[in-house]
Amino acid sequence: MNIPVIAFFNNKGGVGKTSLVYHVAWMMSDLGIRVVAADLDPQGNLSSAFLDDDRLEELWPEPPQLATIYGAVRPLQRGVGDLSEPHMEQLDDNLALILGDMGLSRFEDDLSQVWPKCLDRDERSFRVISAFWRVLQKGASQHRAQVILVDLGPNLGAINRSALIASDYVVIPLGPDLYSLQGLRNLGPALREWRQGWQDRLEKNPDPALVLPTGRMQPLGYIVMTHSIRTGQPVKAYEKWISRIPVTYRHAVLNLEDEAALTADVDPNCFALLKHYRSLMPMAQEVRKPIFHLKPADGAIGSHFGGVQDAGQDFRKLTHKILDQAGIF
């Protein structure tokens, strides 16, 4: 049985995507769900959110980086074998991490070159394009996971195409700004093009024994991450951009004609309008904990402790919505 994969993606950066994956992964773990968090962004930001520099230095030695996602696909890239078993960094009983790696950028050219070759029934091309999905499934099986969460970089390149082909569902984080709307307009057509392109290629798989991802990449919904708001900007300016998100999402991502005008707070496609957590976010980053795990010893006292409890409620509600929408539980 294949483990469902949820990708968090927007080709607009700076919308809090990595922080969102980090917090949802911890919340799933707190809820007793066995989860794998996979860092498929070559920048490795999710890995550095989970692990301190000392541990990262142990896992990111001089080449070859065997304990990372790049280490798992490297034999295939070099033409000396297929995939190696991924290293699973255990974070707690329910949560494990597949580490990112800046070396993953070296895999981009290979992924670009094999995409058209799939149409020629080239077996290696199918193995390369499906490499991320197969690594994720191997890791999830090793961890006995119930769900996989994937963090991606903010671009529409070959790495993200293969990562999204590996995904069953896509959650789109947004900021309250023009750039996020433009990101939606770019992302929607790209998802449809890649989905159809992969369906055309699946029919040409030359090896019936090679199990491949379906490339479903179904958009689940969006989350407005208001903590990306720049200081000094009037609140009404952000309300203007947020009010445009529901229609833009329906047109660009769902490819639907507009119905009655909706606001984001009642839009069924909107999972949450997450609050600005102010000083709690840097406090959590400093001690490498999710906001809702902060204790008085970490500095969460007085009004901060109330914010910690609010964050726990917010992320618990958000996580349940994501799981319900995906029909995972």
C-alpha positions as CSV (number, residue, x, y, z in Angstrom):
1,M,0.0,0.0,0.0
2,N,1.4,3.4,-1.0
3,I,1.7,6.1,1.7
4,P,-0.1,9.4,0.8
5,V,2.2,12.3,0.1
6,I,1.3,15.9,0.8
7,A,3.5,18.6,-0.8
8,F,3.5,22.1,0.5
9,F,4.4,24.3,-2.4
10,N,4.2,27.8,-3.9
11,N,6.6,29.1,-6.5
12,K,6.6,32.4,-4.5
13,G,9.1,32.3,-1.7
14,G,9.0,33.9,1.7
15,V,5.5,32.8,2.6
16,G,6.4,30.6,5.6
17,K,6.2,27.3,3.7
18,T,9.0,25.6,5.6
19,S,7.7,26.8,9.0
20,L,4.3,25.4,8.1
21,V,5.6,22.0,7.2
22,Y,7.7,21.9,10.4
23,H,4.7,22.8,12.6
24,V,2.2,20.5,10.9
25,A,4.6,17.6,11.1
26,W,5.1,18.1,14.8
27,M,1.3,18.5,15.3
28,M,0.6,15.3,13.5
29,S,3.2,13.5,15.7
30,D,1.5,15.0,18.8
31,L,-1.8,13.6,17.6
32,G,-0.3,10.1,17.4
33,I,0.1,10.0,13.6
34,R,3.3,8.4,12.3
35,V,4.7,11.0,9.8
36,V,7.8,11.4,7.6
37,A,8.9,15.0,6.8
38,A,11.0,15.1,3.6
39,D,13.2,18.0,2.7
40,L,13.3,18.2,-1.2
41,D,14.4,21.8,-1.2
42,P,18.1,21.9,-2.1
43,Q,18.5,24.8,0.4
44,G,17.8,22.3,3.2
45,N,15.9,24.8,5.3
46,L,13.5,22.2,6.8
47,S,16.5,20.0,7.8
48,S,18.1,23.0,9.6
49,A,14.8,23.8,11.3
50,F,14.7,20.3,12.8
51,L,18.4,19.7,13.6
52,D,21.1,21.8,15.2
53,D,24.4,22.6,13.4
54,D,26.4,19.9,15.2
55,R,24.0,17.1,14.1
56,L,23.8,18.6,10.5
57,E,27.6,18.6,10.3
58,E,27.6,14.9,11.2
59,L,25.0,14.2,8.5
60,W,26.4,16.6,5.9
61,P,30.0,15.4,5.6
62,E,32.3,15.9,2.6
63,P,31.0,14.0,-0.4
64,P,29.4,11.6,-0.7
65,Q,26.4,12.6,1.4
66,L,25.0,9.2,2.1
67,A,22.6,10.3,4.8
68,T,20.5,12.7,2.7
69,I,17.9,12.6,-0.1
70,Y,20.8,13.2,-2.6
71,G,22.7,10.3,-1.1
72,A,19.7,8.0,-1.8
73,V,19.4,9.0,-5.5
74,R,23.1,9.3,-6.1
75,P,23.7,5.7,-7.3
76,L,21.0,6.1,-9.9
77,Q,22.4,9.5,-11.0
78,R,25.9,8.0,-11.4
79,G,24.6,5.0,-13.3
80,V,26.0,2.5,-10.8
81,G,22.7,1.2,-9.5
82,D,19.2,2.2,-8.5
83,L,18.3,3.9,-5.2
84,S,19.9,3.3,-1.9
85,E,18.0,3.0,1.3
86,P,17.2,6.5,2.7
87,H,18.6,7.5,6.1
88,M,15.7,8.2,8.5
89,E,16.6,10.7,11.2
90,Q,14.3,9.9,14.1
91,L,13.0,13.0,15.8
92,D,10.5,11.4,18.2
93,D,8.5,8.2,18.3
94,N,6.2,9.3,15.5
95,L,8.2,11.7,13.5
96,A,11.2,11.0,11.2
97,L,13.0,13.2,8.7
98,I,14.5,12.6,5.2
99,L,17.3,15.2,5.1
100,G,17.7,17.7,2.3
101,D,21.0,18.4,0.6
102,M,22.4,21.3,-1.5
103,G,24.0,18.6,-3.6
104,L,20.4,17.8,-4.9
105,S,20.9,20.7,-7.3
106,R,23.2,18.4,-9.3
107,F,20.3,16.1,-10.0
108,E,18.3,18.8,-11.8
109,D,20.0,18.4,-15.2
110,D,19.4,14.7,-15.1
111,L,15.7,15.2,-14.3
112,S,15.4,17.7,-17.2
113,Q,17.0,15.4,-19.7
114,V,15.0,12.3,-18.9
115,W,11.6,13.9,-19.0
116,P,11.2,13.8,-22.8
117,K,13.0,10.4,-22.9
118,C,10.1,8.8,-21.0
119,L,8.0,9.2,-24.2
120,D,10.5,6.9,-25.9
121,R,9.9,4.2,-23.3
122,D,13.4,4.6,-21.8
123,E,13.4,2.6,-18.6
124,R,16.1,4.5,-16.8
125,S,14.2,7.7,-17.5
126,F,11.2,6.4,-15.6
127,R,13.5,5.3,-12.8
128,V,15.0,8.8,-12.5
129,I,11.7,10.7,-12.7
130,S,10.1,8.4,-10.1
131,A,13.2,8.5,-7.8
132,F,11.8,10.9,-5.2
133,W,8.5,9.0,-4.9
134,R,10.3,5.7,-4.5
135,V,12.7,7.1,-1.9
136,L,9.7,8.6,0.0
137,Q,7.9,5.3,0.0
138,K,11.0,3.4,1.1
139,G,11.5,5.8,4.0
140,A,7.8,5.7,4.9
141,S,7.8,2.0,4.9
142,Q,10.9,1.9,7.1
143,H,9.3,4.3,9.6
144,R,5.8,2.6,9.3
145,A,4.5,6.1,8.5
146,Q,0.8,7.0,7.8
147,V,1.6,10.2,5.9
148,I,4.5,12.0,4.2
149,L,4.9,15.7,4.2
150,V,7.2,17.3,1.6
151,D,8.8,20.8,1.6
152,L,9.8,22.2,-1.8
153,G,11.8,25.2,-3.0
154,P,10.0,28.1,-4.6
155,N,10.4,27.4,-8.3
156,L,9.0,25.6,-11.3
157,G,12.1,23.6,-12.1
158,A,12.7,19.9,-12.8
159,I,13.3,19.0,-9.2
160,N,9.9,20.3,-8.1
161,R,8.2,18.7,-11.1
162,S,9.4,15.3,-10.1
163,A,8.6,16.0,-6.4
164,L,5.1,17.0,-7.3
165,I,4.6,14.0,-9.5
166,A,5.5,12.1,-6.4
167,S,2.7,13.9,-4.5
168,D,-0.9,12.9,-4.0
169,Y,-2.0,16.3,-2.6
170,V,-0.7,19.9,-2.7
171,V,-1.3,22.5,0.0
172,I,-0.4,26.1,-1.1
173,P,0.9,28.6,1.5
174,L,0.3,32.2,0.6
175,G,1.2,35.6,1.8
176,P,-1.2,38.6,1.7
177,D,0.4,40.3,-1.3
178,L,0.4,40.6,-5.0
179,Y,3.4,38.2,-5.4
180,S,1.4,35.3,-3.9
181,L,-1.4,35.9,-6.3
182,Q,1.0,35.9,-9.2
183,G,2.4,32.7,-7.8
184,L,-1.0,31.1,-7.9
185,R,-1.4,32.2,-11.6
186,N,1.9,30.4,-12.4
187,L,1.4,27.4,-10.2
188,G,-2.1,26.3,-11.4
189,P,-1.3,25.9,-15.1
190,A,2.1,24.2,-14.2
191,L,0.3,21.6,-12.1
192,R,-2.2,20.8,-14.9
193,E,0.6,20.6,-17.5
194,W,2.8,18.3,-15.3
195,R,-0.2,16.1,-14.3
196,Q,-1.2,15.6,-18.0
197,G,2.4,15.1,-19.1
198,W,2.9,12.4,-16.5
199,Q,-0.3,10.6,-17.5
200,D,0.9,10.6,-21.1
201,R,4.2,9.0,-20.0
202,L,2.7,6.5,-17.6
203,E,1.2,4.7,-20.6
204,K,4.7,4.2,-22.0
205,N,6.3,2.6,-18.9
206,P,8.4,-0.3,-20.4
207,D,8.7,-2.3,-17.2
208,P,5.4,-3.5,-15.7
209,A,7.3,-4.5,-12.5
210,L,8.4,-0.9,-11.9
211,V,5.8,0.7,-9.6
212,L,5.3,4.4,-10.4
213,P,3.5,7.3,-8.7
214,T,0.1,8.2,-10.1
215,G,1.0,11.9,-10.3
216,R,-2.3,12.9,-8.8
217,M,-1.1,16.2,-7.2
218,Q,-4.6,17.2,-6.2
219,P,-4.8,20.8,-4.8
220,L,-6.2,20.5,-1.3
221,G,-6.4,24.2,-0.5
222,Y,-4.5,27.2,0.6
223,I,-3.3,28.8,3.8
224,V,-2.7,32.5,4.3
225,M,0.4,32.9,6.4
226,T,0.0,36.4,7.8
227,H,3.3,36.2,9.7
228,S,5.0,37.2,6.4
229,I,3.4,40.7,6.7
230,R,5.9,43.4,6.4
231,T,5.9,46.0,9.2
232,G,4.8,49.5,8.4
233,Q,2.1,48.4,5.9
234,P,-1.5,49.3,6.5
235,V,-3.7,46.4,7.4
236,K,-6.2,47.4,4.7
237,A,-3.6,46.8,2.0
238,Y,-3.3,43.2,3.0
239,E,-7.1,42.8,3.3
240,K,-7.2,43.9,-0.4
241,W,-4.9,41.1,-1.5
242,I,-6.5,38.5,0.8
243,S,-9.9,39.3,-0.7
244,R,-8.6,38.4,-4.2
245,I,-7.3,35.0,-3.2
246,P,-10.5,32.9,-3.4
247,V,-11.3,33.9,-7.0
248,T,-7.7,33.6,-8.1
249,Y,-7.4,30.2,-6.6
250,R,-10.5,28.9,-8.2
251,H,-9.5,30.3,-11.6
252,A,-5.8,29.5,-11.7
253,V,-5.5,26.3,-9.6
254,L,-8.9,24.6,-9.9
255,N,-9.6,25.9,-13.4
256,L,-13.2,26.8,-12.5
257,E,-15.3,29.7,-13.4
258,D,-16.1,32.0,-10.6
259,E,-19.3,31.6,-8.6
260,A,-20.6,33.9,-5.9
261,A,-17.9,36.1,-4.4
262,L,-16.3,34.5,-1.4
263,T,-14.1,35.9,1.3
264,A,-11.1,33.9,2.5
265,D,-12.6,33.3,6.0
266,V,-15.6,31.4,4.5
267,D,-13.9,30.0,1.4
268,P,-14.0,26.1,1.6
269,N,-10.6,26.1,-0.1
270,C,-9.0,28.1,2.6
271,F,-7.6,26.0,5.5
272,A,-6.6,28.9,7.7
273,L,-5.7,32.5,8.1
274,L,-2.8,31.9,10.5
275,K,-2.0,34.7,12.9
276,H,1.1,36.7,13.3
277,Y,2.9,34.9,16.2
278,R,5.2,37.9,16.8
279,S,8.1,37.1,19.1
280,L,7.1,33.5,19.6
281,M,8.4,32.4,16.2
282,P,12.0,33.5,16.7
283,M,11.8,32.1,20.3
284,A,10.8,28.7,18.9
285,Q,13.4,28.8,16.2
286,E,16.1,29.5,18.7
287,V,15.3,26.4,20.8
288,R,14.3,24.3,17.8
289,K,10.8,23.6,18.9
290,P,7.4,24.2,17.4
291,I,5.7,27.2,19.0
292,F,3.2,25.0,20.8
293,H,6.0,23.1,22.5
294,L,7.5,26.2,24.2
295,K,7.7,26.2,27.9
296,P,8.3,28.9,30.5
297,A,11.9,27.8,30.7
298,D,12.2,28.8,27.0
299,G,10.9,32.3,27.7
300,A,7.2,31.6,27.1
301,I,5.8,33.4,30.2
302,G,2.9,35.8,30.7
303,S,1.1,36.7,27.5
304,H,3.6,34.6,25.6
305,F,2.2,31.5,27.3
306,G,-1.3,32.4,26.1
307,G,0.1,32.7,22.6
308,V,1.6,29.2,22.9
309,Q,-1.8,27.8,23.7
310,D,-3.4,29.7,20.9
311,A,-0.8,28.4,18.4
312,G,-1.5,24.8,19.6
313,Q,-5.2,25.3,19.0
314,D,-4.6,26.9,15.6
315,F,-2.3,24.2,14.3
316,R,-4.4,21.3,15.7
317,K,-7.4,22.7,13.9
318,L,-5.4,23.2,10.7
319,T,-3.9,19.7,10.8
320,H,-7.2,18.1,11.3
321,K,-8.6,20.0,8.3
322,I,-5.7,18.9,6.0
323,L,-6.1,15.3,7.0
324,D,-9.9,15.4,6.6
325,Q,-9.7,17.1,3.2
326,A,-7.2,14.5,2.0
327,G,-9.4,11.7,3.4
328,I,-6.4,10.1,5.1
329,F,-8.1,9.4,8.4
